[in-house]
């Protein structure tokens, strides 16, 4: 994984006067948009214990991220319909 700051030498000359916190925030927003639109980042999350009659569960995404789309689930190692 690369740091946003590694991109600064390519960005800052093209954005004169832009403060680094703004450049970093815009880099983060661009990375988020890329992941949202292309689904290029996929995480397998920790198992959730199912409870009979409960059909909605909170999903704990990795720190600093958020779940955007659930593409699959398993029950006892077998794929199940979402």
C-alpha positions as CSV (number, residue, x, y, z in Angstrom):
1,X,0.0,0.0,0.0
2,X,1.2,3.5,-0.8
3,X,0.9,6.7,1.2
4,X,-1.1,9.6,-0.3
5,X,2.0,11.8,0.5
6,X,3.9,9.8,-2.2
7,X,1.5,11.4,-4.8
8,X,2.1,15.0,-3.5
9,X,5.1,15.7,-5.9
10,X,2.7,15.1,-8.8
11,X,-0.3,16.9,-7.4
12,X,1.0,20.0,-5.6
13,X,2.7,21.5,-8.6
14,X,-0.6,21.3,-10.4
15,X,-2.6,22.8,-7.5
16,X,-0.6,25.9,-6.4
17,X,-1.6,27.3,-3.0
18,X,-3.6,24.1,-2.0
19,X,-2.7,23.2,1.6
20,X,-1.5,19.7,2.2
21,X,-4.5,18.7,4.4
22,X,-6.8,19.6,1.5
23,X,-4.7,17.6,-0.9
24,X,-4.7,14.6,1.5
25,X,-8.5,14.8,1.9
26,X,-9.1,15.0,-1.8
27,X,-6.8,12.0,-2.4
28,X,-8.8,10.1,0.2
29,X,-12.1,11.0,-1.5
30,X,-10.7,10.0,-4.9
31,X,-9.6,6.6,-3.5
32,X,-13.0,6.1,-1.8
33,X,-14.8,6.9,-5.1
34,X,-12.5,4.5,-7.0
35,X,-13.3,1.7,-4.5
36,X,-17.0,2.4,-4.5
37,X,-17.3,2.4,-8.3
38,X,-15.0,-0.5,-9.2
39,X,-15.3,-2.7,-6.1
40,X,-11.5,-3.2,-6.3
41,X,-11.1,-3.6,-2.6
42,X,-12.8,-6.8,-1.1
43,X,-12.6,-7.8,2.6
44,X,-13.7,-11.1,4.2
45,X,-15.2,-10.1,7.5
46,X,-15.3,-11.9,10.8
47,X,-18.1,-14.5,11.2
48,X,-21.4,-13.4,12.7
49,X,-23.4,-15.7,14.9
50,X,-26.9,-16.1,13.3
51,X,-29.9,-15.8,15.6
52,X,-33.2,-17.5,14.7
53,X,-35.7,-14.9,13.6
54,X,-33.1,-12.1,13.2
55,X,-32.6,-11.1,9.6
56,X,-30.5,-7.9,10.0
57,X,-27.0,-7.7,11.4
58,X,-24.4,-5.0,12.0
59,X,-21.3,-5.5,9.9
60,X,-18.0,-4.4,11.4
61,X,-15.8,-3.2,8.6
62,X,-12.0,-2.8,9.1
63,X,-11.0,0.4,11.0
64,X,-11.1,3.5,8.9
65,X,-13.4,1.9,6.3
66,X,-17.0,1.3,5.7
67,X,-19.0,-1.5,4.2
68,X,-20.5,-0.5,0.8
69,X,-21.8,-3.7,-0.6
70,X,-22.2,-7.3,0.6
71,X,-21.6,-9.6,-2.3
72,X,-21.9,-13.0,-0.5
73,X,-22.4,-14.9,2.7
74,X,-21.9,-18.5,3.9
75,X,-23.6,-20.7,6.4
76,X,-21.4,-23.5,7.8
77,X,-19.0,-23.0,4.9
78,X,-21.7,-23.1,2.2
79,X,-22.8,-20.2,0.1
80,X,-26.3,-18.8,0.9
81,X,-28.6,-16.5,-0.8
82,X,-28.6,-12.9,0.3
